[in-house]
């Protein structure tokens, strides 16, 4: 049989199972056992949450690498290439590696069908075993309890945040969603919770499993300044603090969540130096700043009200004196009105655009669902022309933020990267 390219394997993975999303662990656990990929490393961290998972994952990855470990990391979804979902020591693995592990999974699955995401997670786990990594940082794709990542018994779990999203799979309130995400908890294993407001369902799940719970705002916290950031947390029940840390490229709260996780895993020894060495880690599309034709453009994948509220916090924390304009495009199944309401106090003017794909919608429908009539306009045509038109209206003190979907972020980044050599 002719060797398959990565594109061929990904097309195959999309077609094997009759539905795209089919939550459950039986299929992936069965094939994982045949492949012998559990556990994937000596130390394994599983991260769930509505928002902030990717940023927390890459910052923890950087911390672990700075401490001398080899690290395998999964991210979901990708912005540009599938390879971004499987990282070893901070770098996406190559097509040849992925083709090899996909072939092994195909042989091992026999008559067991797998979803696209299950193929991807098994590919990551097998890649990490073959690379003999010391630790893994595994980002949950959807929910937690029934997500394919949950076949891994974690040595530490993280829940970054709980917001309303994917209600058709997870429920429509924070308590129900919290219970689903708490499905990654394990008996006696510490869970780090990354925001101040915690659902009772998560607290109860931790108590039932005798799993120590470390909460942002109660057990650990952080604050930032133009000079850097300050962290307070717990290590073996004793308070610790670090001052004068280099300001991270990711959101400070996510960095603090990762740092508290590292303290829970490894203790205080050498942690401060590790933080200094890992400060430059970044994740595309998460409050990512570009200079474009003399203007500041921020790209963020915020696509639900919870993520939009957090984006608003980040925008307000920068204390710019000029206006903030937004280019926004949402998929049909997203809460456009909720996203706009959560962010509106930080935005002076909205420009709504269309989104692509089966779940996409045109600019007029987006604007109608957003429910905002003042300070808003609808833009049609090529995205680069829309971007240029908005940028022309900015003064040197103004800025533009682009948000609403991974697809829109990907398209805008492509335009911006062409103007900023060396960025990818």
C-alpha positions in Angstrom: 0.0 0.0 0.0 1.3 3.5 -0.9 2.5 5.4 2.2 0.0 7.9 3.4 0.8 11.6 3.9 -0.3 13.3 7.1 -3.1 15.0 5.2 -4.3 11.5 4.1 -4.2 10.2 7.7 -6.2 13.2 9.0 -8.8 12.7 6.3 -8.9 9.0 7.3 -9.3 9.9 11.0 -12.3 12.2 10.2 -14.1 9.3 8.4 -13.5 6.3 10.5 -16.1 7.0 13.2 -19.7 7.7 12.2 -19.9 11.0 14.2 -17.3 13.7 14.8 -17.9 14.1 18.6 -18.8 10.9 20.6 -17.7 11.3 24.1 -16.6 8.2 26.0 -13.5 6.4 27.1 -14.1 2.8 26.1 -12.8 3.0 22.6 -9.7 5.0 23.3 -8.9 3.0 26.4 -9.1 -0.2 24.5 -6.7 1.0 21.8 -4.4 2.6 24.3 -4.0 -0.7 26.1 -3.1 -2.4 22.8 -0.5 0.3 22.1 0.9 0.1 25.7 0.9 3.9 26.1 -0.4 4.2 29.6 1.0 5.9 31.5 2.7 8.0 28.8 5.4 9.3 31.2 6.7 9.2 34.7 4.8 12.4 35.6 1.5 13.4 33.9 -0.5 16.5 34.3 -4.1 16.7 32.9 -5.6 20.2 32.4 -9.3 20.9 31.9 -11.2 24.2 31.9 -13.4 26.4 29.8 -10.7 28.9 29.0 -7.0 29.3 29.8 -6.0 25.6 29.3 -3.6 26.2 26.4 -1.8 29.1 28.1 -1.5 27.3 31.4 -0.2 24.2 29.5 2.5 26.0 27.6 3.7 27.9 30.7 3.8 24.7 32.8 5.6 23.0 29.9 8.2 25.9 30.0 8.6 25.5 33.8 9.2 21.8 33.5 11.7 22.2 30.7 13.6 24.9 32.5 14.0 22.4 35.4 15.6 19.9 33.0 12.7 17.6 32.1 11.8 16.6 28.6 8.1 17.3 28.1 5.4 16.2 25.8 2.4 18.5 25.5 -1.0 18.3 23.8 -2.9 21.4 22.8 -6.4 21.6 21.3 -7.4 22.8 18.8 -4.7 24.0 16.5 -4.5 27.3 14.7 -2.6 26.4 11.6 -1.4 22.8 11.4 -2.4 19.6 13.2 1.2 19.2 14.3 0.6 22.0 16.9 -1.5 19.5 18.9 1.5 17.3 19.7 4.6 19.0 21.1 7.9 17.6 22.4 10.0 20.1 24.3 8.0 23.0 23.0 8.1 22.1 19.3 5.4 20.5 17.2 6.5 17.1 16.0 7.0 16.5 12.3 4.8 14.9 9.7 7.0 11.8 9.5 6.6 11.1 13.2 2.9 11.6 13.1 2.5 9.4 10.1 4.4 6.6 11.9 2.2 6.8 15.0 -1.0 7.0 13.0 0.0 3.8 11.1 0.6 2.1 14.5 -2.8 3.2 15.8 -4.5 2.0 12.6 -2.9 -1.5 13.1 -3.8 -1.6 16.8 -7.4 -0.4 16.6 -8.6 -3.4 14.5 -12.4 -3.0 14.2 -12.6 -0.4 16.9 -13.6 3.0 15.4 -12.1 6.2 16.7 -13.1 9.8 16.4 -10.7 12.4 15.0 -9.8 13.7 18.5 -9.3 10.1 19.8 -6.9 9.4 17.0 -5.0 12.6 17.8 -4.7 11.9 21.5 -3.5 8.4 20.9 -1.0 9.8 18.4 0.3 12.1 21.1 0.5 9.5 23.8 2.4 7.1 21.5 4.7 9.9 20.4 5.5 10.7 24.0 6.2 7.1 24.8 8.5 6.7 21.8 10.3 9.9 22.7 10.7 8.7 26.3 9.7 12.1 27.7 10.0 12.7 31.5 6.6 14.4 31.8 3.4 15.1 29.9 1.1 18.1 30.0 -2.2 17.0 28.5 -4.9 19.5 27.6 -8.5 18.2 27.6 -10.4 18.9 24.4 -14.0 19.0 25.7 -15.3 18.6 29.2 -13.2 16.2 31.2 -15.0 13.1 32.5 -15.6 11.6 29.1 -12.8 13.3 27.1 -10.2 11.0 25.6 -7.4 12.6 27.6 -9.1 11.2 30.7 -7.8 7.7 30.0 -4.5 9.0 31.6 -4.4 8.8 35.4 -2.8 12.1 36.3 -0.2 12.8 39.0 -1.7 16.3 39.2 -4.8 17.9 37.7 -5.6 21.5 36.8 -9.0 23.1 36.2 -8.3 26.5 34.8 -11.8 28.0 34.8 -15.5 27.1 34.6 -17.7 29.0 32.1 -20.7 28.4 29.9 -19.8 26.7 26.6 -20.6 23.6 24.6 -23.9 23.4 26.5 -25.1 20.6 24.2 -22.5 18.3 25.6 -21.7 19.6 29.1 -24.8 21.3 30.5 -26.0 24.9 30.7 -24.9 26.0 34.2 -21.5 26.1 36.0 -22.4 23.5 38.5 -23.2 20.9 35.9 -20.2 21.8 33.8 -18.0 21.8 36.9 -19.0 18.3 37.6 -18.1 17.2 34.1 -14.6 18.9 34.3 -14.0 17.5 37.8 -14.2 14.0 36.1 -10.4 14.4 35.6 -9.8 14.3 39.4 -8.1 11.2 40.9 -8.2 9.9 44.4 -5.6 11.5 46.6 -4.2 13.6 43.7 -3.9 17.4 44.1 -6.1 19.6 41.9 -5.2 23.2 41.2 -8.2 25.4 40.4 -7.3 28.6 38.5 -10.0 31.1 39.2 -11.6 32.6 42.4 -15.1 31.4 41.9 -15.4 27.6 42.2 -18.5 25.5 41.7 -19.7 23.5 44.7 -19.7 20.5 42.4 -15.9 20.7 42.0 -15.4 21.1 45.8 -17.6 18.1 46.4 -15.8 16.0 43.8 -12.5 16.8 45.5 -13.8 15.9 48.9 -15.3 12.6 47.7 -11.9 11.6 46.3 -9.8 13.0 49.2 -8.1 15.1 46.5 -6.3 18.2 47.9 -7.7 21.4 46.3 -5.6 24.5 45.8 -7.7 27.5 44.7 -6.7 30.7 43.1 -7.5 33.6 45.3 -7.6 31.4 48.4 -4.4 29.3 48.4 -2.4 31.1 45.8 -2.6 34.4 43.9 -0.6 36.7 41.7 -0.4 40.4 40.7 1.4 42.1 37.9 3.0 45.4 37.2 4.9 46.9 34.3 8.1 45.6 35.9 7.1 42.0 36.4 4.8 39.9 38.6 4.5 38.7 42.2 3.3 35.2 43.3 2.1 33.9 46.6 1.2 30.2 47.0 1.6 27.0 49.0 4.3 24.3 49.0 3.7 21.4 51.3 1.2 23.5 53.2 3.7 26.3 53.9 3.3 29.7 52.3 5.9 30.7 49.7 6.3 33.9 47.6 8.3 35.0 44.6 8.8 38.6 43.7 10.4 40.4 40.7 9.5 37.6 38.3 9.8 38.4 34.6 6.3 39.3 33.3 5.1 36.3 31.3 3.8 36.4 27.7 0.7 34.5 28.9 -2.0 35.9 31.2 -0.6 36.2 34.8 -3.4 34.2 36.3 -2.7 31.3 34.0 1.0 31.5 34.8 0.3 31.5 38.5 -1.9 28.4 38.1 1.0 26.7 36.3 3.5 27.8 39.0 1.3 26.5 41.8 1.0 23.2 40.0 4.8 23.0 39.7 5.1 23.7 43.5 2.7 20.9 44.2 4.6 18.6 42.0 8.2 19.4 42.8 8.4 21.7 45.8 10.2 25.1 46.1 13.7 24.0 45.1 15.0 26.1 42.2 11.5 27.2 41.2 12.3 30.9 41.0 15.1 30.3 38.5 12.8 28.1 36.5 10.2 30.9 36.3 12.8 33.3 35.0 13.9 30.8 32.3 10.4 30.1 31.1 9.0 33.7 31.0 9.2 33.9 27.2 6.8 31.0 26.5 3.8 32.1 24.3 0.8 30.6 22.7 -0.5 31.9 19.3 -3.8 33.6 19.4 -3.9 34.2 23.2 -3.7 38.0 23.7 -1.0 37.9 20.9 0.3 41.4 20.0 1.4 42.5 16.6 2.6 45.7 15.0 0.7 46.2 11.7 1.2 49.3 9.6 2.0 51.3 12.7 -0.9 50.1 14.7 -1.1 47.6 17.7 -3.3 44.6 16.8 -4.2 42.0 19.5 -5.4 38.6 18.3 -7.3 36.5 20.8 -9.4 33.3 20.3 -12.0 34.3 23.0 -15.2 32.7 21.7 -17.5 32.5 24.8 -18.6 35.1 27.4 -16.2 33.7 30.0 -13.3 34.1 27.7 -14.4 37.5 26.6 -14.7 38.7 30.2 -11.1 37.6 30.8 -10.0 39.3 27.6 -11.6 42.5 28.9 -9.6 42.2 32.1 -6.4 42.0 30.1 -7.3 44.9 27.9 -8.2 47.1 30.9 -5.0 46.2 32.7 -2.8 47.7 30.0 -4.0 51.3 30.7 -3.9 52.7 27.2 -5.2 56.2 26.8 -6.6 55.7 23.2 -9.6 53.9 21.8 -10.0 50.1 21.5 -11.7 48.9 18.3 -12.7 45.3 17.8 -13.1 43.1 14.7 -15.4 40.2 15.8 -16.8 37.2 14.1 -18.7 34.3 15.7 -19.8 30.8 14.7 -23.5 30.1 14.6 -23.6 28.1 17.9 -21.8 30.7 20.0 -23.4 33.2 22.3 -22.6 36.4 20.4 -24.7 38.6 22.6 -23.1 37.2 25.7 -19.6 37.7 24.3 -20.3 41.3 23.3 -21.9 42.1 26.6 -18.9 40.7 28.5 -16.4 42.7 26.6 -18.4 45.9 25.7 -17.1 48.0 28.5 -13.5 47.6 27.2 -14.4 48.3 23.5 -15.2 51.6 22.0 -16.3 50.5 18.5 -17.2 47.1 17.0 -16.8 45.8 13.5 -18.6 42.6 12.8 -17.4 40.2 10.1 -18.4 36.8 8.7 -17.0 33.5 9.7 -16.2 30.5 7.5 -17.1 26.8 7.6 -20.2 24.7 8.1 -20.9 26.6 11.4 -20.0 30.0 10.0 -22.4 32.9 9.5 -22.3 36.1 7.5 -21.5 39.5 9.0 -25.1 40.7 9.1 -26.3 37.6 11.0 -23.4 38.0 13.4 -24.3 41.6 14.1 -28.0 40.7 14.6 -27.2 38.1 17.1 -24.7 40.3 18.9 -27.6 42.7 19.7 -25.4 45.8 19.7 -26.7 48.7 17.6 -24.6 51.7 18.7 -20.8 51.9 18.1 -21.0 49.0 15.7 -20.8 48.4 11.9 -20.9 45.4 9.6 -18.0 44.8 7.1 -18.1 42.7 4.0 -15.4 41.7 1.5 -11.8 40.4 1.8 -10.6 40.2 5.4 -7.3 42.0 4.6 -9.3 45.0 3.2 -11.5 45.1 6.3 -8.4 45.0 8.5 -6.7 47.7 6.5 -9.8 49.9 6.6 -10.0 49.7 10.4 -6.3 50.2 10.9 -6.4 53.4 8.8 -8.8 54.9 11.3 -6.6 54.2 14.3 -4.4 56.9 15.9 -1.0 56.0 17.5 -2.7 55.7 20.9 -5.5 53.4 19.6 -5.4 49.6 19.3 -7.4 46.9 17.5 -8.4 43.6 19.0 -9.6 40.7 16.8 -11.7 37.9 18.5 -14.5 35.5 18.2 -13.3 32.2 16.7 -10.2 30.2 16.1 -10.8 30.4 12.4 -10.9 34.2 12.4 -7.8 34.3 14.5 -6.0 32.0 12.1 -7.0 34.1 9.0 -6.0 37.4 10.7 -2.7 36.0 12.0 -1.8 34.9 8.4 -2.2 38.5 7.2 -0.3 39.9 10.2 2.6 37.4 10.0 3.2 38.4 6.4 3.9 41.9 7.7 6.0 40.7 10.6 8.9 38.5 9.4 10.0 35.9 11.9 6.6 35.6 13.6 4.8 32.2 13.4 
